[in-house]
Amino acid sequence: MDECKVIIMGFGSVGQGVANAISMKKDLIYEKTGVAVKVVAAADSSTSAISQDGLDEKLLVETKKNEGKLSAYPEFGCDTNGVDVLDAVEYDCLIEATPTNIVDAEPALSLTLKAFEQGKDVVTSNKGHLALKFREVVGAAEKAGVQFRYEASVGGAMPIINLTKETISSCKIESIKGILNGTTNYILSRMTSEGSAYEVILKESQELGIAETDPTQDVEGIDAACKTVILANSLLGIDATYSDVKVKGISDISSEAIELAKKDDYLIKLIAEVSPDNLQVSPRLVKRGSSYDVSGTLNMATVKTDLAGEISVIGLGAGSLETASAMLTDLISILKNKN
Ligand SMILES: NC(=O)c1ccc[n+]([C@@H]2O[C@H](COP(=O)([O-])OP(=O)(O)OC[C@H]3O[C@@H](n4cnc5c(N)ncnc54)[C@H](OP(=O)(O)O)[C@@H]3O)[C@@H](O)[C@H]2O)c1
């Protein structure tokens, strides 16, 4: 393979980050794999830009930012959308970055299964289909004989899935414990350092764009629970789905509780735990100065192994280029495996 034609499906923060990252790292990808990456289509919720000869990544981002829709891309913009984009152009890999949906996993589920049916590899940052139907989706990739990688779905730029599966593949993973949601970590960190109430910090986090207008998925632990399921399935081989996780968020944590914890040198963190007998997301006390004492929007995870003891990673759980970095790493792995 000397050329890899990609479709970027979903052109928001992450999709645009992928386009920018491909533009920045094309030469590096070629150096590492001998394969030239070409973006042949990019799609948002209702429009796309499609060209078999390749699109200009920077112009895609500019068009989306300035015009709001990819149909405004010069010459190659059109109204083709959804799964139809996968029929409209020849491609090798689908880079999927549509919104996470934990009700019916769409549109990620249909897009991904269709790409597999077409014999294409898929890289995703989406949690919905993995949290609801992990076995079905991974099984479909195996059946189709294609590669499916999803590092960015847990912890954004923080390497956890590939690190655990590949770098420490000699080890059995006994459990994973960590902070898998940056927004709640930010809110709890500021409540701790400033002594302010949850509602005050949440409002400021929304103004800063760190928390969403509807913060439910983050503050009620739903986002972290999705990631818990993905880690359980992919790294511990536990056949679990979203409803198997015990979830409690941070919306009723008081500043008094945080102060009380501080007196004894503890912090309150939203901790996700993945072990054969416990899938849980809940606020927990952690010792100040321990590996769980990371603040701001950072994510962290400690992997407990049989041979290597405990290994901890810390990294940015979100961000346009940051998340794209994990997706490009997945793409590079796919290309290396093909050669
Ligand atoms: N943001 C992060 O830092 C981060 C980190 C890790 C994982 N993720 C995951 O990555 C995914 C994308 O996140 P994001 O922050 O980029 O979201 P976003 O900014 O809301 O962008 C979502 C994009 O998907 C498009 N879209 C919606 N429905 C679609 C459909 N049916 N077909 C094709 N495209 C569709 C939207 O179109 P319009 O532009 O027309 O609205 C938009 O371009 C999510 O699953 C998220 O959970 C995000």
PDBQT file of the ligand as one rigid body, heavy atoms in Angstrom, charges set to zero:
ROOT
HETATM    1  N1  LIG A 401     -13.669  17.057  21.948  1.00  0.00    +0.000 N 
HETATM    2  C1  LIG A 401     -12.763  16.265  22.482  1.00  0.00    +0.000 C 
HETATM    3  O1  LIG A 401     -11.736  16.716  22.980  1.00  0.00    +0.000 OA
HETATM    4  C2  LIG A 401     -12.967  14.774  22.481  1.00  0.00    +0.000 A 
HETATM    5  C3  LIG A 401     -12.019  13.953  23.121  1.00  0.00    +0.000 A 
HETATM    6  C4  LIG A 401     -12.159  12.556  23.049  1.00  0.00    +0.000 A 
HETATM    7  C5  LIG A 401     -13.264  12.016  22.375  1.00  0.00    +0.000 A 
HETATM    8  N2  LIG A 401     -14.173  12.857  21.806  1.00  0.00    +0.000 N 
HETATM    9  C6  LIG A 401     -15.298  12.251  21.049  1.00  0.00    +0.000 C 
HETATM   10  O2  LIG A 401     -15.099  12.576  19.670  1.00  0.00    +0.000 OA
HETATM   11  C7  LIG A 401     -16.365  12.739  19.021  1.00  0.00    +0.000 C 
HETATM   12  C8  LIG A 401     -16.400  14.113  18.363  1.00  0.00    +0.000 C 
HETATM   13  O3  LIG A 401     -16.257  15.097  19.360  1.00  0.00    +0.000 OA
HETATM   14  P1  LIG A 401     -16.223  16.657  19.001  1.00  0.00    +0.000 P 
HETATM   15  O4  LIG A 401     -15.812  17.351  20.229  1.00  0.00    +0.000 OA
HETATM   16  O5  LIG A 401     -15.482  16.851  17.754  1.00  0.00    +0.000 OA
HETATM   17  O6  LIG A 401     -17.777  16.934  18.736  1.00  0.00    +0.000 OA
HETATM   18  P2  LIG A 401     -18.401  18.176  17.979  1.00  0.00    +0.000 P 
HETATM   19  O7  LIG A 401     -17.463  19.332  18.021  1.00  0.00    +0.000 OA
HETATM   20  O8  LIG A 401     -19.778  18.316  18.492  1.00  0.00    +0.000 OA
HETATM   21  O9  LIG A 401     -18.451  17.692  16.434  1.00  0.00    +0.000 OA
HETATM   22  C9  LIG A 401     -19.279  16.652  16.005  1.00  0.00    +0.000 C 
HETATM   23  C10 LIG A 401     -19.297  16.659  14.500  1.00  0.00    +0.000 C 
HETATM   24  O10 LIG A 401     -20.070  15.559  14.058  1.00  0.00    +0.000 OA
HETATM   25  C11 LIG A 401     -20.990  16.038  13.075  1.00  0.00    +0.000 C 
HETATM   26  N3  LIG A 401     -22.171  15.189  12.991  1.00  0.00    +0.000 N 
HETATM   27  C12 LIG A 401     -23.287  15.155  13.756  1.00  0.00    +0.000 A 
HETATM   28  N4  LIG A 401     -24.122  14.209  13.318  1.00  0.00    +0.000 NA
HETATM   29  C13 LIG A 401     -23.524  13.644  12.230  1.00  0.00    +0.000 A 
HETATM   30  C14 LIG A 401     -23.903  12.636  11.311  1.00  0.00    +0.000 A 
HETATM   31  N5  LIG A 401     -25.086  12.025  11.409  1.00  0.00    +0.000 N 
HETATM   32  N6  LIG A 401     -23.046  12.313  10.305  1.00  0.00    +0.000 NA
HETATM   33  C15 LIG A 401     -21.850  12.954  10.171  1.00  0.00    +0.000 A 
HETATM   34  N7  LIG A 401     -21.450  13.931  11.014  1.00  0.00    +0.000 NA
HETATM   35  C16 LIG A 401     -22.275  14.254  12.025  1.00  0.00    +0.000 A 
HETATM   36  C17 LIG A 401     -21.327  17.463  13.486  1.00  0.00    +0.000 C 
HETATM   37  O11 LIG A 401     -21.868  18.157  12.375  1.00  0.00    +0.000 OA
HETATM   38  P3  LIG A 401     -22.213  19.716  12.402  1.00  0.00    +0.000 P 
HETATM   39  O12 LIG A 401     -20.867  20.413  12.316  1.00  0.00    +0.000 OA
HETATM   40  O13 LIG A 401     -23.011  19.904  11.159  1.00  0.00    +0.000 OA
HETATM   41  O14 LIG A 401     -22.951  19.978  13.662  1.00  0.00    +0.000 OA
HETATM   42  C18 LIG A 401     -19.927  17.926  13.892  1.00  0.00    +0.000 C 
HETATM   43  O15 LIG A 401     -19.204  18.315  12.747  1.00  0.00    +0.000 OA
HETATM   44  C19 LIG A 401     -17.432  12.536  20.089  1.00  0.00    +0.000 C 
HETATM   45  O16 LIG A 401     -17.891  11.218  20.008  1.00  0.00    +0.000 OA
HETATM   46  C20 LIG A 401     -16.685  12.770  21.392  1.00  0.00    +0.000 C 
HETATM   47  O17 LIG A 401     -17.239  12.058  22.464  1.00  0.00    +0.000 OA
HETATM   48  C21 LIG A 401     -14.057  14.206  21.834  1.00  0.00    +0.000 A 
ENDROOT
TORSDOF 0
